[in-house]
Amino acid sequence: MPEAPPAGASPPPGPNHTPPSGPPSRSSSGPSAGARERGRGPVVAALMLGMALAALDGTIVSTAVPQIVGDLGGFAVFSWLFSGYLLAVTVTLPVYGKLSDTFGRKPVLIAGIVVFLIGSLLCATAWSMASLIAFRVVQGLGGGALQGTVQTIAADLYPLKERPRIQAKLSTVWATSSVAGPALGGLLAGYADWRWIFLVNLPVGVVALWLIVRYLREPGRTSPSRTTAQGTRPGRTTPASPGARTASALRHRVDWAGALAVFATGALLLTALVQGGVAWPWLSAPSFAFLGGSAVLAAVTVVIERRAAEPIIPGWVWRRRTIAAVNLALGALGLLMVAPTVFLPTYAQSVLGLGPIAAGFVLSAMTLSWPVSAALSNRVYNRVGFRQTAVIGIFLAMLILLAFPLLPFPGQAWQPALIMLLLGGALGLFQLPLIIGVQATVGWSERGTATASILFCRQVGQSVGAAVFGAVANGALASRLDDPPSPGLPRDLDSVSTALENPAALTAEALEYLRRAVDAAVDRVYLGAAVAAALALLVLLVLAPKRFPVIAEKDTD
């Protein structure tokens, strides 16, 4: 992986550095770069294994759904295998972020891996669809710790100028998982048993757990009371002695009321977004009840958090311009990501006539260019700044998304694959500088909370995007199918996709009409994704500071 260019002892001030001191200097008596890298190697391997657990989860399970449903039944509710897991991950991210800042990353990550492995083992023993869904929620409770804490430890391990290396490695894990997951899931479900897709997590998780326990060493921590909510520079105090850390830890009070309120609010909101328009109409009593209940609980959460001594979601997350702007921008990223991840496979199969595996490879083009672009992004933001690099990335992404509706009908598979390859490159240039930029503006005692807030907003954006773009696609189909050429044609995206899987039952005219209807619906979704990219661009230009207030780092390795 490419490394950041050497900064020297006193780099020139740039748009990313508010104190001119730049990256931490190396003491002549300190360890060499090679020795430092070897010392971090086992921990980096553990982080990559932990990230692989979370990254493989969705792709490997999705290919085994037919076998799971055939064995356990429950076709009407199988979508909760994914929704339940996503809900648990999302609502626990802020909780784990705060706990990692309070008690350290190591115990939180260990607990997350253990819970994830327990959930995996329980999933392998499920006797019904209801029990499998419940155990998937248990998996998600551990997955929230994996996603947030791995990203935070990665920032702890590497100074600012080296951070793209570890982030690029983690991005590569996601890219590899997106390609290997469906193949591995299909092999296990087809030639062994679907329960093995959960059992394979155990050896991977055990190795990651052993590496974390043995090799991860955390620096001394200071009490959060020594940083203020008004933006006093955190992380600049000297490390506390072991005795001081013990006394400080005893003074910590976990905001369990806030954690429960955040969990309940997120659960109601995500349930409304996931099930609205699917299990019940949007304009119905269940939708109003869930959305209204989440609004009431959100107000209660604000009251609880304002009174808490150490809130789960502290007010500074939204009072600081940099973090607030990045949260909103990455929420928009979650929104626009629904277009390629959810609707492109349907487009590839229904319009282009590809099989599921080939459709997956069209989507995987994005995951191949994303980590490469992310790894090279430091060469850009070291010159022009975090914000400007992200602005360039999201502007290019907006143009690429606008190009998708211009593809010919039916077109060739390489055309959307090229669009996805370019989109991955643009989004790698957008996302990683923002994550690294925010992590560089906070000290150790706030980094977990800041990182978790970013991931939380991105996850919520995905849930909102699935609901919004699902309605957009179904609306576009409904307008096309109001006066169909043949009677009895389906009226929504899922039904149309099912009908196109059995083309022999359709006339040539009806088949062509349905394919054009899906093409038009997905075009509308990509236009909506371009609007989401424009919103992210507007947020960065209006709210984000031109120069991120980067904190001078101390060499703690």
Disulfide bonds with the S-S distance in Angstrom:
none
